[in-house]
C-alpha cells in the first residue's frame, strides 16, 4: 500500500502540470465554443424576427438561467463526489455517487419543468416594460416551450458532470456537440416559414420565437437519451436504472449542491433585479434586448475560462482524493492564469470590432446594436478578472467547498451590482414601485447599468483570488 502511494506521488511530481490541465480543458473549451456559436446563431435567427422577439428572449434568460443553475449545481455535486472517489480509486463510491445524483436530478427536472410553465406569464409581466404586451406574449410562449425540455437538461448536466469527475471531458464534447448541431438545424426549420434558398425549397414550421425553444427542448431530449445509453459503457456503469435516492445520499448531494444552487439562484435574481432596472431606463425594450446580445457575445471571451473551470474542478477533486492538496492548488492556479491570458487575447479584438459584430447579430437594428456594442466594450475591460472568478470558483467547488463562492456571489451581486445599477442608471426621485421612490441617482440610463456590471466583475474576481489563496477548501470533506 505504501509502495503504491509512493509511486503515485512520484508520478505526479514528474508530470507536466500545464499538459495535465489542458488535456482535460481543451474538449470543454471546444464544446463551449460550439455553445457560444449556438447562442450567437440563436440571437442571429431571432434577430431576424420582429424586435419584440429579441426583447422577449433576453428577458427569458433570467428564468432559463435560474433553472439551468439548479441543474448545474447538482452537476457540480456529482463532479465533486465522483472525482474524489475516482482519485481515491473507490469504484463503488463513484458509481453509487453518479447513480444517486442522476436520480436526484431527474426528479428535480420534472418538478421544475412544471414550475417554469406555471410562472412563465407571471415572469413576463414582472421583467418587461408594462406597455410591451407583444413581448410579454412571446416570452410566455418561449418559456413554455423551454419547460418541456428541462428534465432532459437536468439529466445532461449531471451525467456530463459525472463523466468529467472520472476525467472524461471528450465524451461530453461529442454528445453535447451533436446536440448543438441538432439544435441549430431545428432552429432553421422551426423558426422560419418554408422558403427558397439558392433555388432549393427549404421546409419551415414558421413558429417564430416558440420554434427556438422547441428546437432546444427536442435536441436536449435526444442528447439526454444518448448520455444515458453511453454511460453504461464507461466506468460509471449503467445510470438509466434510476430509483428514489436514499436519504443519506440525498443529504450528501444537497450538502454540496445547495450552496452552489443558492449562489447561482441569487445571481439569477440579481439579474432579475438588473432587468427590472433596465425596464425603467429610456428606450427600455432596446436596452433589455441589448443586454441579451451583449452577454451572448461575451461568451466568446469566457469560453476558455469555462473549459479551464471544468478542468480545475475535476483535477482539484481528484488530487484531494489522492491526498495531494499541493497538487490541487498548483493545478488550480495554472488553470486560472491560463484562463486570464486567453481571455485577454480575445478581449482586445472584440473591443475593436464590437460595433460591426453587434450590428450583424441584430440584423441592423441600430438602437439595439449601439447599446450592445457599448456593453460589450465595457465587459472587455474587466473580463480578465471574471476569468479568474470562474476558474477559481470551479476549483473550490471541485473540492466540495461551495459555501465561500456562494458568499462571494451574494456580496458581489446584491451588495454591489444591484445597488450600483440603481444608482448609476436611474435618476433621482424615480418611482421604483407605487410606494417606493429612489432618493438619489446619477441618471446615466443603460450605460450606468453596464458600468455596474463591469465594476462588480472586477471585485468578484479579486475576492475569488483571495479566497482560493487562503486554502480552506483543502480541508473540505464531501
C-alpha positions in Angstrom: 0.0 0.0 0.0 2.8 2.4 0.9 4.7 1.5 -2.3 1.6 2.3 -4.4 1.1 5.6 -2.7 4.8 6.5 -3.2 4.6 5.6 -6.9 1.5 7.8 -7.2 3.4 10.8 -5.6 6.4 10.2 -7.9 4.2 10.2 -10.9 2.5 13.5 -10.0 5.9 15.1 -9.2 7.2 14.3 -12.7 4.0 15.3 -14.6 3.7 18.4 -16.8 1.0 20.4 -15.0 0.2 22.6 -18.0 -0.3 19.5 -20.1 -2.5 17.9 -17.4 -4.7 20.9 -17.2 -5.2 21.3 -20.9 -5.7 17.6 -21.5 -9.0 18.0 -19.6 -9.7 21.6 -20.6 -9.5 21.6 -24.4 -12.5 19.3 -25.0 -14.6 21.5 -22.7 -13.2 24.7 -24.4 -14.2 23.2 -27.8 -17.7 22.3 -26.5 -18.2 25.8 -25.0 -17.0 27.3 -28.3 -19.8 25.4 -30.0 -22.2 26.5 -27.3 -21.2 30.2 -27.8 -21.7 29.8 -31.6 -25.0 28.2 -30.9 -26.0 31.1 -28.7 -24.9 33.7 -31.3 -26.8 31.8 -34.0 -29.9 31.8 -31.8 -29.6 35.6 -31.5 -28.9 35.9 -35.2 -32.1 33.9 -36.1 -34.2 35.7 -33.5 -32.7 39.0 -34.6 -34.4 38.5 -38.0 -37.8 38.3 -36.4 -39.7 41.3 -35.0 -37.8 43.4 -32.4 -40.2 42.2 -29.7 -38.7 38.7 -30.1 -35.2 39.8 -29.1 -36.7 41.6 -26.1 -38.7 38.6 -25.0 -35.8 36.2 -25.5 -33.4 38.4 -23.5 -35.9 38.7 -20.6 -36.5 35.0 -20.7 -32.8 34.4 -19.9 -33.4 35.2 -16.3 -35.8 32.3 -15.8 -33.8 30.0 -18.0 -30.6 30.7 -16.2 -32.4 30.1 -12.9 -33.4 26.6 -13.9 -30.2 25.8 -15.6 -28.3 27.0 -12.5 -30.1 24.5 -10.3 -29.3 21.7 -12.8 -25.7 22.8 -12.9 -25.5 22.8 -9.1 -26.5 19.1 -9.0 -23.9 18.5 -11.7 -21.3 20.3 -9.5 -22.1 18.0 -6.7 -21.8 14.9 -9.0 -18.4 16.1 -10.2 -17.1 16.7 -6.6 -18.3 13.3 -5.3 -17.3 11.3 -8.3 -13.9 12.9 -8.8 -13.0 12.5 -5.1 -13.9 8.8 -5.2 -12.2 8.3 -8.5 -8.9 9.9 -7.2 -9.1 7.5 -4.2 -9.7 4.6 -6.6 -13.1 3.8 -4.9 -15.0 2.3 -7.8 -18.2 1.5 -5.8 -18.1 5.1 -4.4 -18.1 6.9 -7.7 -20.6 4.6 -9.3 -23.1 5.0 -6.5 -22.5 8.7 -6.4 -23.2 9.1 -10.1 -26.3 6.9 -9.9 -27.8 8.7 -6.9 -27.0 12.1 -8.4 -28.8 11.0 -11.6 -31.9 10.1 -9.5 -32.0 13.4 -7.7 -31.6 15.4 -10.9 -34.3 13.6 -12.7 -36.9 14.3 -10.0 -35.8 17.9 -9.8 -36.0 18.3 -13.6 -39.7 17.2 -13.8 -40.7 19.3 -10.8 -39.1 22.5 -12.1 -40.4 21.9 -15.6 -43.9 22.2 -14.2 -42.9 25.3 -12.2 -41.4 27.0 -15.2 -44.6 26.6 -17.3 -46.7 28.0 -14.4 -44.5 31.1 -13.7 -44.0 32.0 -17.4 -46.8 34.5 -17.7 -46.1 36.0 -14.3 -42.4 36.4 -15.1 -43.2 38.2 -18.4 -45.2 40.8 -16.6 -42.5 41.4 -13.9 -39.5 41.5 -16.3 -40.8 43.5 -19.2 -42.0 47.1 -19.6 -45.7 47.4 -18.7 -46.6 48.8 -22.2 -44.9 46.0 -24.1 -47.7 43.4 -24.3 -46.3 41.8 -27.5 -43.0 40.9 -25.8 -44.9 39.5 -22.9 -46.9 37.2 -25.1 -43.8 36.0 -26.9 -41.9 35.4 -23.7 -44.7 33.3 -22.2 -44.7 31.0 -25.3 -41.0 30.8 -25.4 -40.6 29.8 -21.7 -43.4 27.2 -22.1 -41.5 25.5 -24.9 -38.3 25.6 -22.9 -40.0 24.0 -19.9 -40.7 20.9 -22.0 -37.0 20.2 -22.3 -36.0 20.9 -18.7 -35.9 17.3 -17.4 -33.5 16.4 -20.2 -31.3 19.4 -19.5 -31.1 18.4 -15.8 -30.0 14.8 -16.8 -27.4 16.1 -19.2 -25.8 18.4 -16.6 -25.4 15.6 -14.0 -24.2 12.9 -16.4 -21.7 15.2 -18.0 -20.5 16.3 -14.5 -20.1 12.6 -13.6 -18.1 11.9 -16.7 -15.8 14.9 -16.0 -15.4 13.6 -12.5 -13.6 10.5 -13.9 -11.5 12.6 -16.2 -13.6 12.2 -19.4 -14.2 15.6 -21.0 -14.2 14.3 -24.5 -17.4 12.3 -24.4 -19.5 15.3 -23.2 -17.9 17.3 -26.0 -19.0 14.8 -28.7 -22.5 14.2 -27.3 -23.3 17.9 -26.5 -21.7 18.9 -29.7 -24.2 16.7 -31.6 -27.0 18.2 -29.6 -25.8 21.7 -30.6 -25.7 20.8 -34.3 -29.2 19.4 -34.0 -30.4 22.5 -32.2 -29.1 24.8 -34.9 -30.7 22.7 -37.6 -34.1 22.6 -35.8 -33.9 26.3 -35.3 -33.5 26.8 -39.0 -36.6 24.6 -39.7 -38.9 25.6 -36.9 -38.4 29.3 -36.5 -39.0 30.4 -40.1 -41.6 29.6 -42.8 -40.9 27.5 -45.9 -38.7 29.4 -48.3 -36.4 29.1 -51.4 -32.7 29.2 -50.7 -30.4 29.0 -53.7 -33.2 27.5 -55.8 -33.9 24.8 -53.2 -37.2 24.7 -51.4 -36.5 24.5 -47.6 -39.4 23.5 -45.3 -40.3 25.6 -42.3 -42.8 25.4 -39.5 -43.0 29.3 -39.1 -43.3 29.0 -35.3 -41.2 32.1 -34.7 -39.8 32.5 -31.2 -41.6 29.4 -29.9 -39.8 27.4 -32.6 -36.5 28.4 -31.0 -37.4 27.0 -27.5 -39.0 23.9 -29.1 -35.7 23.2 -31.0 -33.8 23.4 -27.7 -36.2 21.0 -26.0 -36.2 18.4 -28.8 -32.4 18.4 -29.1 -32.0 18.2 -25.3 -34.1 15.0 -25.1 -32.2 13.3 -27.8 -28.9 14.2 -26.1 -30.1 13.0 -22.7 -31.0 9.6 -24.1 -27.6 9.3 -25.7 -25.9 10.2 -22.4 -27.9 7.5 -20.6 -27.0 4.9 -23.2 -23.4 5.9 -23.3 -22.6 6.0 -19.6 -23.3 2.2 -19.3 -20.2 1.7 -21.4 -17.9 3.8 -19.1 -16.5 3.1 -15.6 -19.6 4.8 -14.2 -21.8 1.8 -15.1 -25.5 1.9 -16.0 -27.2 5.0 -14.8 -30.5 4.6 -16.5 -31.7 2.3 -13.8 -32.7 5.1 -11.5 -34.6 4.8 -8.2 -35.8 7.1 -5.4 -32.5 8.4 -3.9 -31.7 7.2 -0.3 -31.9 9.8 2.4 -28.2 9.6 3.2 -27.1 10.2 -0.4 -29.7 12.9 -0.9 -28.3 14.8 2.1 -24.7 14.3 0.8 -25.6 15.6 -2.6 -27.5 18.5 -1.2 -24.7 19.5 1.1 -22.7 20.4 -1.9 -25.4 21.3 -4.3 -27.5 23.7 -2.1 -24.8 26.3 -1.6 -23.9 26.1 -5.3 -27.5 26.4 -6.2 -28.0 29.3 -3.7 -25.1 31.1 -5.3 -26.5 30.7 -8.8 -30.1 31.5 -7.8 -29.0 34.7 -6.0 -27.0 35.6 -9.1 -30.1 35.0 -11.3 -32.3 37.1 -9.0 -29.7 39.9 -9.2 -30.1 39.5 -12.9 -33.9 39.8 -12.5 -33.4 43.0 -10.4 -31.0 44.2 -13.1 -33.6 43.7 -15.8 -36.2 45.5 -13.7 -33.8 48.4 -13.5 -33.4 48.4 -17.3 -37.1 48.3 -17.7 -37.2 51.8 -16.2 -34.5 53.5 -18.3 -35.2 55.4 -21.5 -35.8 53.1 -24.5 -36.2 50.1 -22.1 -37.1 47.4 -24.6 -34.0 48.2 -26.7 -31.8 48.1 -23.6 -33.1 44.7 -22.5 -32.6 43.3 -26.0 -29.1 44.8 -26.0 -28.3 43.1 -22.7 -29.1 39.7 -24.2 -27.0 40.3 -27.3 -24.0 41.7 -25.4 -23.9 38.9 -22.9 -24.2 36.3 -25.7 -21.2 37.8 -27.5 -19.3 38.0 -24.2 -19.4 34.2 -24.3 -16.6 34.4 -26.9 -14.3 35.7 -24.2 -15.2 33.3 -21.4 -15.4 30.1 -23.4 -11.8 29.2 -22.5 -12.5 30.0 -18.9 -15.4 27.6 -18.8 -13.2 24.8 -20.2 -10.5 25.5 -17.7 -13.1 25.8 -14.9 -14.2 22.2 -15.8 -10.6 21.0 -15.7 -9.9 22.7 -12.4 -13.0 21.3 -10.8 -12.2 17.7 -11.8 -8.4 17.9 -11.1 -8.8 19.5 -7.7 -11.3 16.9 -6.6 -9.1 14.0 -7.9 -5.9 15.5 -6.3 -7.6 15.7 -2.9 -8.8 12.2 -3.3 -5.1 11.3 -3.9 -4.3 13.2 -0.7 -2.2 15.7 -2.6 -3.5 19.2 -1.7 -0.4 20.9 -3.1 -1.0 19.4 -6.5 -4.7 20.6 -6.3 -3.6 24.1 -5.6 -0.9 24.1 -8.2 -3.2 22.9 -11.0 -6.0 25.3 -9.8 -3.6 28.3 -10.2 -2.3 27.2 -13.6 -5.9 26.8 -14.9 -6.8 30.3 -13.6 -3.7 32.1 -15.0 -4.2 30.5 -18.4 -7.8 31.5 -18.5 -6.8 35.1 -17.8 -4.2 35.1 -20.6 -6.5 33.6 -23.2 -9.4 36.0 -22.2 -7.1 39.0 -22.6 -6.1 37.9 -26.1 -9.8 37.5 -27.1 -11.0 40.8 -25.4 -8.7 43.1 -27.5 -10.2 42.4 -30.9 -13.7 42.4 -29.5 -13.2 45.9 -28.3 -12.2 47.0 -31.8 -15.0 45.1 -33.6 -17.8 45.4 -31.1 -19.8 47.7 -33.4 -19.8 45.6 -36.6 -20.4 42.4 -34.7 -23.4 43.6 -32.8 -24.9 45.2 -35.9 -24.6 41.9 -37.8 -26.2 39.9 -34.9 -29.3 42.1 -34.5 -29.9 42.4 -38.2 -29.1 46.1 -38.4 -31.4 47.4 -35.6 -29.3 50.5 -34.8 -30.6 51.3 -31.3 -30.0 47.7 -30.1 -26.7 47.4 -31.8 -25.4 50.7 -30.3 -26.3 49.7 -26.8 -24.9 46.1 -27.3 -21.6 47.5 -28.5 -21.2 49.8 -25.5 -22.0 46.9 -23.1 -19.5 44.6 -24.9 -16.7 47.1 -24.8 -17.2 47.7 -21.1 -17.3 44.0 -20.4 -14.0 43.6 -22.1 -12.4 45.9 -19.6 -12.9 43.6 -16.7 -13.3 40.2 -18.3 -9.8 39.0 -17.1 -11.0 39.3 -13.5 -14.2 37.4 -14.4 -12.0 34.6 -15.9 -10.2 34.3 -12.5 -13.5 34.1 -10.7 -14.9 31.5 -13.0 -12.0 29.1 -12.7 -11.3 29.5 -9.0 -14.9 29.1 -8.1 -14.8 25.8 -10.2 -11.7 24.8 -8.3 -13.2 25.4 -4.9 -16.4 23.6 -5.9 -14.4 20.6 -7.1 -13.1 20.4 -3.6 -16.6 20.4 -2.3 -16.4 23.9 -1.0 -19.4 25.6 -2.3 -20.0 28.0 0.7 -17.3 30.5 0.1 -18.2 31.0 -3.6 -21.8 31.5 -2.5 -21.0 34.3 -0.1 -18.7 36.0 -2.7 -21.5 35.9 -5.2 -24.0 37.3 -2.6 -21.8 40.2 -1.9 -20.8 40.9 -5.5 -24.3 40.6 -6.9 -26.5 42.0 -4.1 -24.1 44.1 -2.1 -22.6 45.8 -5.2 -24.2 45.2 -8.6 -27.9 45.8 -7.9 -27.3 49.0 -5.7 -24.8 50.3 -8.2 -27.1 49.7 -11.1 -30.0 51.5 -9.3 -27.7 54.5 -8.5 -25.9 54.8 -11.8 -28.8 54.0 -14.2 -31.8 55.7 -12.7 -32.4 59.4 -12.0 -33.1 60.8 -8.5 -36.8 60.6 -7.5 -38.0 57.9 -9.9 -40.7 55.6 -8.6 -39.5 52.1 -8.3 -42.9 50.9 -7.1 -46.2 52.6 -6.2 -44.9 53.2 -2.7 -41.1 53.3 -3.2 -39.0 56.0 -4.9 -35.2 56.4 -5.4 -33.9 59.2 -3.2 -30.6 59.5 -5.2 -29.4 58.6 -8.7 -26.9 59.5 -11.4 -29.4 59.0 -14.3 -27.0 57.5 -16.8 -29.5 55.2 -18.3 -28.5 51.8 -19.7 -24.8 52.9 -19.7 -24.9 53.2 -15.9 -26.2 49.6 -15.6 -23.4 48.4 -17.9 -20.8 50.2 -15.7 -22.2 48.4 -12.6 -21.8 45.0 -14.3 -18.1 45.6 -15.1 -17.2 47.0 -11.7 -18.7 44.1 -9.9 -17.0 41.6 -12.2 -13.6 43.0 -11.1 -14.5 42.9 -7.4 -15.7 39.3 -7.7 -12.5 38.2 -9.4 -10.4 39.8 -6.6 -12.4 38.1 -3.9 -12.1 34.7 -5.5 -8.3 35.1 -5.8 -8.2 35.9 -2.1 -10.5 33.0 -1.1 -8.5 30.4 -3.1 -5.2 31.6 -1.7 -6.5 31.2 1.9 -6.6 27.4 1.2 -9.5 26.4 3.5 -11.1 24.5 0.6 -8.3 21.9 1.0 -9.9 20.7 4.3 -13.4 20.2 2.9 -15.0 16.8 3.2 -17.6 15.5 0.7 
